[in-house]
Amino acid sequence: MRSTFSLLLYINRNKVRVDGTTSVLCRISIDGKSTTITTGITCNPKQWNAKKAETADVRTNNRLKEFRKYAERLYDEMLKEQGVVSAELLKNRIAGQAVIPTHLLQMGERERERLAVRSKEIDSTSTYRSSRYYQSYIREFLDSKGKADIAFSDITEEFGREYKVYLKRYKNFGASQTNHCLCWLNRLIYLAVDHEIIRANPLEELEYEKKPPSKRMHISKAELKQLLELKLPANDPLKELARRTFIFSCFTGLAYVDTQLLYPHHIGRTADDRRYIRINRKKTKVESFIPLHPIAEQILDLYNTTDDTQPVFPLPSRDMMWFEIHELGVIIGRKENLSYHQARHSFGSFLISEGVCTESIAKMMGHASITSTQTYARISEKKIAEDMDRLIERRKSNEY
């Protein structure tokens, strides 16, 4: 029989610190017995709402929510392991595991543990997956300085500048990737500030890299034709799968994760026997309705369209496919890196260039807002302006 378990967050207004804040406490109650533990979080008593057990400060509330989730998770784990849990046992488990790291890499690993749990709750692993790389870059940088880790109290603005130089010079990162790495570093330092390990973020004045103008996010019709005509060796089935699914996305606008989650039941036929795909996008949860182009139909017929226990395409993880897509770009002589998501952008750009209205494109692409679709219209308008400029230049040259 499951125990009766509850958590109550509250403050003692009679115990206020010199800085005007007070500790947030947590009363753990299990089977009628209770005990109290400090959450390690402070707040302004004037901002505390006793009925809602929260403050007017958003960041503090987020930390309180994380503490509650953490305590509930430990309770579930102990109940599964031991079959019974007391308030005192849970308090000891929380106190034993709630030691706040005072070093950078330690804090990073703790944050990654939280992200691992969070990724399951929201059914998305992208942030957790990226954090592994950002954490490894900090570790490599510290290794280059002969350090296993660094205390938050020893981090200075100079440390941040050196790390930025390291990313640009030795990792050869561009502005966007460098900024992502700096965001992770700042995230860990702000966690230390939240837990009062340090008073302020020493990197607050460190400037991020200025982003260059955005690169072309879609392929041209000539490049699509190259991919269509490309003959790959028969002994490389993964690259052929990459080629086919990339082309498929160019004609359907499906993102990689949506192509992964495409099952036979998502494929249907209209009254006039026209095949279509109807699927809710993973990112926006908005439905996409996509009448199939003949080329997309041909690709579809090469894969599973009958067994609904299996996806249509036998796609590996996004990381495995990244290299294959990049190689395809090299093979067709593309100057910019080729990425799978460019197929989706290409679908939108091609439709705009053919005069399809933005409302229809939004429905096909599963956009939550028409504003997202209008981006493709701006791309098209820019191309038209560039084409007109070239025409004017040619006319000028013919006059002389």
N, C-alpha and C positions, 0 to 999 in steps of 0.2 A: 504493500500500500504506500502511495506517494506521501511524503511528509507535507505538512502545511508550511509554506515558506513565503516570507515577505521581506522586503527591504524598505526602510523608511529613512529618507535623507532629511536632515534638520540641522539647525545651528543653535548655539548657546549665546544668546544676545548679551549675557552678563560677562562673557569672556571676550573682550575686544582687544586687539593688539594695538601697539603704539601707532602703527600705520593706518588704523581705522578699520581693519579687516578682522574677520573671525573665521575659525575653521568650520568646514562642512563635515558633519558626522553622519554615520550610517548605523542605524539600529537593525541588526539581523534577528529575525524571529523565525524559529523553527519549532513546530509542535508545542507552542505555548511558552517556550523558553527563549529569552533574548539576550543579546550582548551588543556592545557598541564598539565601533572601530572608526578611526579617523580616515577620511578619504584622501588626505594630503592636499585637498583643494580649499582655497580660501575665497571669501567674497565680502562685499560690503553689506553689513546687516540691513541697511536701508533699501537695498535692492532685492532682498530675499522675500520670495512669495511662499509662505508656509503651506497654503492650500495646494499649490502646484508643485511644491518642493523644487523650485528653480529660482534663478536670479534673472535680472534684467540684462545680464551680460551674455551674449551669444556664445563666446568662446568658453566661458566657464560652464555654461549649460551643456555644451558638447562634451566637455571633459567629464561632467557628472553622468551623462548618458553612457559614455564609454566605461566609467567605473561600474555602473549598474550592470551593463552587459557582461563585463568581465566577471563580476561576482556571480551573476546568474550562470555563466558558462562553467565556472569552477564548481558551483553547486551541482549542476547536471553531471559533470565529470565524476565528482565524488560519489554521487548517488549511483552512477553506473558501476564504478569500481568497488564500492563498499556496501551498497544496498541500503545504507542508513547514514544520515548526516546530522550532526548537532550544530547548534549556533556557534559554539566555542570552537569546534573543529574547522568550520568554514572560516571563522575569523582568523585562526592560526594559518590556514592555507593562504588566505588573502594577504595577511601580513608577511608571510614567508616569501611570497612571489611578487609582492608589490614594491620591491626595492627599485628605486628609480636610478637608472644608470647615470654615472657622472662623466662618462667618456663618450666620444662621438660615435665610434663604430658600435659600441654596446647599445646606444640609443637607437641606432639604425636597425639593428637586429630586433630590438623590442618593437619598433614601429612596423617592421616587416611581418612580425607575428600577428600584430593587430590587423594589418592589411590582408593577411591570408584568411583570417576569420571573416573580415568584411567582404572579401571577394566572393565568398560562398553565400553571404547574405544577399548581395545584389546580383549574383550570377554574372560577374564580369571580372576577369583576371588581368586586364590590361595594366592597371596601376600597380598591382602586386608584381607582375612580370617585369615591368620597367624598373621597379625599385631594386631588383636584383643587380641590374647593370649599374645604376647610380651608386649603389653601395660598394660594388666592386671597384669602381673608379676611385672612390675615396680611399679604399684600402690600398690600391696600387700607388696612389700619390703618397700616402703615409709610408709605404714600403720604400719608396724612392728617397724619403727623408730619414730612413733608418728607424722608423717608429712603428710599433705594433698597434698603437692607438694614441689618442690625444685627449687630455682632460678639457672639458668645456672652458674651464678657467684659463687655459693656456692658448685658446683660439683668439687670434687678433685679426685686424683688417688685413695685415700683411699676409697672414696665412691664406685668407680668401683670395688675395691678388695672385699669390703664388699658385694656388690651385687653378685659377682661371688660366694663367699662362701655361700650366702643365697640360690642361685639356686642349688648348689651341695648338701648342707646339708639339707635344709628344703623342697626343691622341688624334691630332689633326681634325678636331671637331669644328664644325661651322657654328654660326651664331645660335641657331635654334637648339642644337644638341648641348652646347655649352650652357645655355640658359636653363635647360632642363636639369642639368647636373647641379647648377648653383641653386635652383629651387629646392632640390632634395637636401642639399647642405643646409640651407636656411630653414627648411622645415624641421630638421633635427635640432638646430640651435634654438628655434622658437619653442620647441617642446621643453628644452632645458630651462628656458625663461619661464614658461608656464609652471614648471615644477619648482621654481625658485632656486635652481642650481646656480644660475648666474642672474645678474640684475637686468642686463640688456643684451641685445644681439650686437656683437662687435662688428658684424658685416652689414649693418643697416645702410652705410654709406657706399658700399661696394656696388658699382654700376654693372648692370647687365649689358650684354653685347647688343648692338643695334642690328636688327634683322635686315638683311638685304631685300630688295624687291622680290616678291614671291615668284617662284619659277613656274613654268608651264605645268599645270596639273592634269593635262589631258594629252592624249596622243593625237597625231594628225591622221587623216584618212589614208594618206600614203603609207604611214607606219602600220596602220591596221591592215592594209592590203599586203604589206610585207609579212606580217604575222600569219595572215590567212594562207599565203603561198609558201610559207617556210616548211621545208622538209627536214625533219630531225631523225637522227639515227634510231633504229628500231630497238636498240639495246638501252635506251634511256627513256623508259615509260613515264618517269616522274616529270621530266621536262615536257613531254608531250601532254601530260595531264595539265601542267601549268599553262601551256600554250592554249589548250582548248578551253579551260575554265576562264582564262583571262579574256579570250575572244567572246565567250558566253556572257561575261559580265559587261563587255562593251555593248552587247545587244540587249541586255536586260537591266543593267544598272544595279545589279545585286552586289552588295559589299561581300568581302571574303567570308565573314561569319554567317551571313545570310545564305551564301552558296553552300557552306558547310552544313547548314541546318535545313537545306532543301530536301524534302521527301516527296515520294510519288503522289501523296494526297494533296500536295500544293499545286499539282498540275491538273488543269481541267479543260473543258471544251465549251464553247459558247453554242447557242442554238444553231448558228450557221457553220458549226464544226471547226471553228477557229480555236487553236490551242492558246492557253494563257497560263500565267503563274499568278497565284494569289497567296501572299504570305505576309505576316506581320514582321516588320523589321525588328531585329534584335535591339538596335540602339534606341529607336524612338517609340517602339511598340505600335507604330502606325502601319496600317495595311498598305501593301503595294499591290497594284493590279497591273500586270504586264502582258499585253498581247505579244505572242512570240514571233520574232523575225524568223524567216526560213532558215537562216544560218544557225540561229540559236536552237531551232528544232532539230536540225541535223546533228548538232553536238549532243543534244539531249538524248537522241535515239541511240547513241553509242554507249549509254550508261543505264543505270537501274531506274526504270520507270514503272515497275510492277510490284516489287517487294517493299511494302511500307514499313517493314522492320529495319530497313537499311536506308541510309541517305542516298540521294541520286549519285553524287560524286564521292569517290573514296579519297577525300582530301586529308592530308596530314595537318600538323599544327601550322599556324601562320609563320612561325619562325623557320620551319623546314622549307616552306614554299618561297620564302623571301629570296633565298639565293637563286632558285630556279628562275624566278621572274626577273631578277637582276641580270642573270645570264642571257635571257631572251633579249633584253634591251641592248646588251653588248653585241649580240649576234646580228641584230638588224641595224647596228651602227648608230644607235641613239646616243646623243651627247649627254643628256641628263639621265640620271638613274631612273629605271623603270620600276614602278611599284604597283602592286595589285589594285590599290585604291584609285589609281589613275584610270582604270577601266571604267569605274563608276562615273568619274568626272567626264570621261569621254562620251559615255552614253548621253549625259545631260547636254553636253556641248553639241553633239551631232544632232540631237532632236531640235535644239534651238536653231541651229543653222538651217534645218529643213523647214522651219516655220511652224513647228508644233507649239501650241499655246502653253504658257507656263502652268496653267491649272492642270492640264493633262499630264505634263511632265511631273508635277508635284505628286499626282496620284500614282504614277508609275514608279517613282523613286521613293515613295513613302516618306515624304518630307512632313515634319510636324508643322512647319510654317512656310508660307509662300515666299518669305524673304530668302530662304535657303535656295529656292529655285531661281530667284531673280539674279543670283550670282552668275549663273550660266548666261543669262541675258547680257550682263555687263561684259563677260568675256567675249561674247559674240559681237557686241557693239565696238569693243576695243579692236577686234580683228578687222571689222568693217572699216574703221577709221584708218588702221594701218594699211589696208589694201588701197584705200582711196589716196593716202599719202604717196604710196608707190606709183599709182597711176598718174598723179600730178607730177611727180619727179620725172617719169618717162616722157610725159608731154613736154615738159620744160626742156629736156635734153634733145627732143626732136625739133625744137624751135631754132636751135643754134647749129 
